[in-house]
Amino acid sequence: MSRRKETGVDWENSGKPGKALWRVLESAPLKGLRAAWRKTTGRDPLSGDNRAYDFAQGRHRASRIQIVNHLIQVNGYTTYLEIGVRRTGAMFENITVASRTGVDPDPNAEADHVMTSDAFFADNTQRFDIVFIDGNHTGDQVKKDIENSLEALSPNGVIVLHDMNPPSMFHARETFEVDGRFPSWNGSSWKGFAWARAHRSDLTMAVVDTDWGVGIIHRGAQDTIDLDVPRYEDLAADRKTVLNLITVRAFLDRYATPIAE
């Protein structure tokens, strides 16, 4: 991928999230239109594919939970680490695996380890078959979480990440809060993924086009992209290349058999 000339304001770092846009996106009429569109097409215009598919664990609507459980089922994984638990019932308790470990600095998240992911990895000696990253939504932190997770990953393990495909600069803003409210938000997490796409030829990477973008990383090989300092304009111009964006069907075809070392 060629480096595009940078123009305009990098909105996610500007501190100007756009009041008019978020009020429209979060309005009841637009949410109603999105719901109608999902029902008709099976696709949310912002978050991606919402159709039902035959995963290894049964037929379910596509989501990060079903992608994680599919990988566990196909690969026979037994150990799972979740970074950014928030609430144990939101995802953690819906993962079907023998051993689950949760990390979150918020005591209200009810995680096993009430600390930052950096602090957890500093003392961790355990290997995990699958790591789910959904913690601090900044590119720099996601980059560190990817690198630390790779060190803690079992030989044929996989990393799964959430919020990798923000549909607009508004969704990719650095801060969650806007005027005292918390509209839909993906943060700049995708930048950490893009960094690995640009610098790690020893990895296999893709983002599944569902649930705001579900990233997949494991040891393998890839052609790196030319993107030293990723900006949202680069993502918007060619997100298929930046993310190696794939469909849910392509994911199911690609991961129908166990990941080879």
C-alpha positions as CSV (number, residue, x, y, z in Angstrom):
1,M,0.0,0.0,0.0
2,S,1.3,3.4,-0.9
3,R,1.5,6.1,1.7
4,R,-1.2,8.7,1.0
5,K,-0.5,12.5,1.4
6,E,-1.9,13.7,4.7
7,T,-4.5,16.4,4.4
8,G,-6.9,18.1,6.7
9,V,-7.3,17.5,10.5
10,D,-6.7,14.2,12.1
11,W,-10.1,14.2,13.8
12,E,-9.4,11.4,16.3
13,N,-6.6,13.6,17.8
14,S,-8.1,17.0,17.4
15,G,-10.4,17.1,20.4
16,K,-13.3,18.1,18.1
17,P,-15.5,15.0,17.8
18,G,-18.3,16.7,15.9
19,K,-21.4,17.4,17.9
20,A,-23.7,17.5,14.9
21,L,-22.6,14.1,13.6
22,W,-22.9,12.2,16.9
23,R,-26.3,13.7,17.6
24,V,-27.5,12.4,14.2
25,L,-25.8,9.0,14.6
26,E,-27.2,8.5,18.1
27,S,-30.7,9.8,17.3
28,A,-33.8,7.6,17.6
29,P,-34.8,7.9,14.0
30,L,-31.3,6.8,12.7
31,K,-31.2,3.9,15.2
32,G,-34.6,2.9,13.9
33,L,-33.4,3.0,10.3
34,R,-30.3,1.0,11.2
35,A,-32.6,-1.7,12.8
36,A,-34.8,-1.8,9.8
37,W,-31.7,-2.1,7.5
38,R,-30.3,-5.0,9.7
39,K,-33.6,-6.8,9.5
40,T,-33.8,-6.4,5.7
41,T,-30.2,-7.0,4.7
42,G,-28.6,-8.8,7.7
43,R,-26.0,-6.1,7.9
44,D,-25.6,-3.1,10.2
45,P,-24.4,0.0,8.2
46,L,-22.0,0.9,10.9
47,S,-20.9,-2.3,12.7
48,G,-21.0,-4.8,9.8
49,D,-22.5,-8.3,9.1
50,N,-25.2,-9.4,11.5
51,R,-26.4,-12.5,9.7
52,A,-26.6,-16.0,11.2
53,Y,-23.9,-18.5,10.1
54,D,-23.0,-22.1,10.9
55,F,-20.1,-21.8,13.3
56,A,-18.4,-24.8,14.8
57,Q,-20.5,-24.5,18.0
58,G,-23.8,-24.1,16.1
59,R,-25.8,-21.6,14.2
60,H,-25.5,-18.0,15.6
61,R,-25.5,-14.4,14.5
62,A,-22.0,-13.3,13.7
63,S,-20.2,-11.5,16.6
64,R,-16.9,-11.4,18.5
65,I,-18.3,-14.0,20.9
66,Q,-19.1,-16.5,18.2
67,I,-15.8,-16.0,16.4
68,V,-13.9,-16.7,19.7
69,N,-16.0,-19.8,20.5
70,H,-15.5,-21.0,16.9
71,L,-11.7,-20.8,17.2
72,I,-11.8,-22.5,20.6
73,Q,-14.0,-25.4,19.2
74,V,-12.0,-25.9,16.0
75,N,-8.6,-25.8,17.7
76,G,-9.4,-27.5,20.9
77,Y,-8.2,-24.6,23.0
78,T,-8.4,-24.8,26.8
79,T,-7.0,-21.5,28.1
80,Y,-8.5,-18.1,27.4
81,L,-7.3,-14.6,28.5
82,E,-9.6,-11.6,28.2
83,I,-8.0,-8.1,28.4
84,G,-10.7,-5.5,29.2
85,V,-13.5,-7.5,30.8
86,R,-15.8,-4.6,31.8
87,R,-18.6,-6.8,32.9
88,T,-18.1,-10.6,33.3
89,G,-21.6,-11.2,31.8
90,A,-21.0,-9.1,28.6
91,M,-18.6,-11.6,27.0
92,F,-16.4,-13.4,29.5
93,E,-19.0,-15.8,30.8
94,N,-20.2,-16.6,27.3
95,I,-16.9,-18.0,26.2
96,T,-17.0,-21.8,26.3
97,V,-13.5,-23.0,27.4
98,A,-12.0,-24.9,30.3
99,S,-10.0,-22.1,31.8
100,R,-10.8,-18.3,31.7
101,T,-8.7,-15.4,33.0
102,G,-9.8,-11.8,33.0
103,V,-7.8,-8.6,33.4
104,D,-9.3,-5.2,33.9
105,P,-8.1,-2.3,36.2
106,D,-11.8,-1.4,37.1
107,P,-12.8,-3.2,40.2
108,N,-16.5,-3.1,39.0
109,A,-15.5,-5.3,36.1
110,E,-15.2,-8.4,38.4
111,A,-12.0,-9.5,36.6
112,D,-9.7,-12.1,38.1
113,H,-6.8,-9.6,38.0
114,V,-7.7,-6.0,38.9
115,M,-4.8,-4.3,37.2
116,T,-3.7,-2.9,33.8
117,S,-2.7,-5.3,31.1
118,D,0.9,-4.0,31.3
119,A,1.1,-4.9,35.0
120,F,-0.4,-8.3,34.4
121,F,2.0,-9.3,31.6
122,A,5.0,-8.0,33.6
123,D,4.5,-10.9,36.1
124,N,2.7,-13.4,33.9
125,T,4.2,-16.9,33.4
126,Q,1.2,-18.6,32.0
127,R,0.6,-19.5,28.3
128,F,-2.7,-18.9,26.7
129,D,-4.3,-20.6,23.7
130,I,-6.5,-17.6,22.8
131,V,-6.2,-13.9,24.0
132,F,-9.0,-11.4,23.5
133,I,-8.0,-7.8,23.5
134,D,-10.7,-5.2,24.2
135,G,-9.0,-3.0,26.8
136,N,-7.6,0.5,26.5
137,H,-8.8,1.7,23.1
138,T,-5.7,3.6,22.0
139,G,-3.3,2.5,19.2
140,D,-0.2,2.6,21.4
141,Q,-1.8,0.4,24.1
142,V,-3.2,-2.1,21.6
143,K,0.3,-2.3,20.0
144,K,1.7,-3.2,23.4
145,D,-1.1,-5.6,24.2
146,I,-0.4,-7.4,20.8
147,E,3.3,-7.7,21.5
148,N,2.8,-8.9,25.1
149,S,0.1,-11.3,24.1
150,L,2.3,-12.9,21.4
151,E,4.9,-13.5,24.2
152,A,2.3,-15.3,26.3
153,L,0.6,-17.2,23.4
154,S,0.8,-21.0,23.0
155,P,2.5,-22.2,19.8
156,N,-0.7,-22.6,17.7
157,G,-2.6,-19.9,19.6
158,V,-4.5,-16.9,18.3
159,I,-5.2,-13.3,19.3
160,V,-8.7,-11.8,18.7
161,L,-9.3,-8.1,18.9
162,H,-12.4,-5.9,19.0
163,D,-13.2,-2.5,17.5
164,M,-10.8,-2.8,14.6
165,N,-13.0,-1.3,11.9
166,P,-14.3,2.1,13.0
167,P,-16.8,3.3,10.3
168,S,-16.1,7.0,10.7
169,M,-13.6,9.5,12.2
170,F,-16.2,10.1,14.9
171,H,-16.1,6.4,16.0
172,A,-12.3,6.5,15.8
173,R,-12.0,9.5,18.2
174,E,-9.4,9.2,21.0
175,T,-11.9,9.8,23.9
176,F,-15.1,8.0,24.7
177,E,-17.0,10.9,26.3
178,V,-18.6,13.6,24.2
179,D,-20.4,16.4,26.1
180,G,-21.0,14.2,29.1
181,R,-22.4,11.3,27.1
182,F,-20.9,8.2,25.7
183,P,-21.9,7.6,22.0
184,S,-20.7,4.6,20.0
185,W,-16.9,4.4,20.1
186,N,-14.1,2.2,18.7
187,G,-11.2,4.5,19.6
188,S,-7.9,4.3,17.8
189,S,-7.4,0.6,18.6
190,W,-7.1,-0.1,14.8
191,K,-3.8,1.8,14.7
192,G,-2.1,-0.8,16.9
193,F,-3.4,-3.5,14.5
194,A,-2.2,-1.4,11.5
195,W,1.2,-1.1,13.1
196,A,1.6,-4.9,13.2
197,R,0.3,-5.1,9.6
198,A,3.2,-2.7,8.6
199,H,6.0,-4.2,10.7
200,R,5.3,-7.9,11.4
201,S,5.9,-10.1,8.4
202,D,5.9,-13.1,10.7
203,L,2.2,-12.9,11.5
204,T,-1.0,-13.8,9.7
205,M,-3.6,-11.0,10.3
206,A,-7.1,-10.2,9.2
207,V,-10.2,-8.3,10.4
208,V,-13.6,-10.0,10.1
209,D,-16.3,-7.5,8.9
210,T,-18.7,-7.9,11.9
211,D,-19.3,-6.5,15.3
212,W,-17.3,-3.3,14.6
213,G,-14.3,-5.3,13.2
214,V,-13.0,-8.4,14.8
215,G,-9.2,-8.8,14.4
216,I,-7.4,-12.1,14.1
217,I,-3.7,-12.5,14.6
218,H,-1.5,-15.6,14.9
219,R,2.0,-16.7,13.9
220,G,2.4,-17.2,10.2
221,A,3.4,-14.8,7.3
222,Q,2.0,-11.8,5.5
223,D,3.0,-9.1,3.1
224,T,3.4,-6.0,5.1
225,I,1.9,-2.7,4.2
226,D,3.6,0.7,3.8
227,L,2.1,2.7,6.6
228,D,4.5,4.1,9.2
229,V,2.1,6.5,10.9
230,P,-1.5,5.4,10.4
231,R,-4.2,8.0,10.2
232,Y,-7.9,7.6,9.7
233,E,-7.7,9.0,6.2
234,D,-5.5,6.0,5.3
235,L,-8.1,3.6,6.7
236,A,-11.0,5.3,5.0
237,A,-9.1,5.3,1.7
238,D,-8.4,1.5,1.6
239,R,-9.6,-0.3,4.7
240,K,-9.5,-3.6,2.9
241,T,-5.7,-3.4,2.5
242,V,-5.0,-1.7,5.8
243,L,-6.9,-4.3,7.8
244,N,-6.9,-7.2,5.4
245,L,-10.7,-7.0,5.8
246,I,-12.5,-10.3,5.2
247,T,-16.1,-11.5,5.3
248,V,-17.6,-13.8,7.9
249,R,-17.9,-16.5,5.3
250,A,-14.2,-16.1,4.4
251,F,-13.3,-16.4,8.1
252,L,-15.3,-19.6,8.4
253,D,-13.7,-21.1,5.3
254,R,-10.2,-20.0,6.4
255,Y,-10.6,-21.3,9.9
256,A,-12.5,-24.5,9.3
257,T,-9.5,-26.5,10.4
258,P,-6.9,-26.0,13.2
259,I,-4.3,-23.3,13.0
260,A,-0.9,-24.8,12.0
261,E,2.2,-23.6,13.7
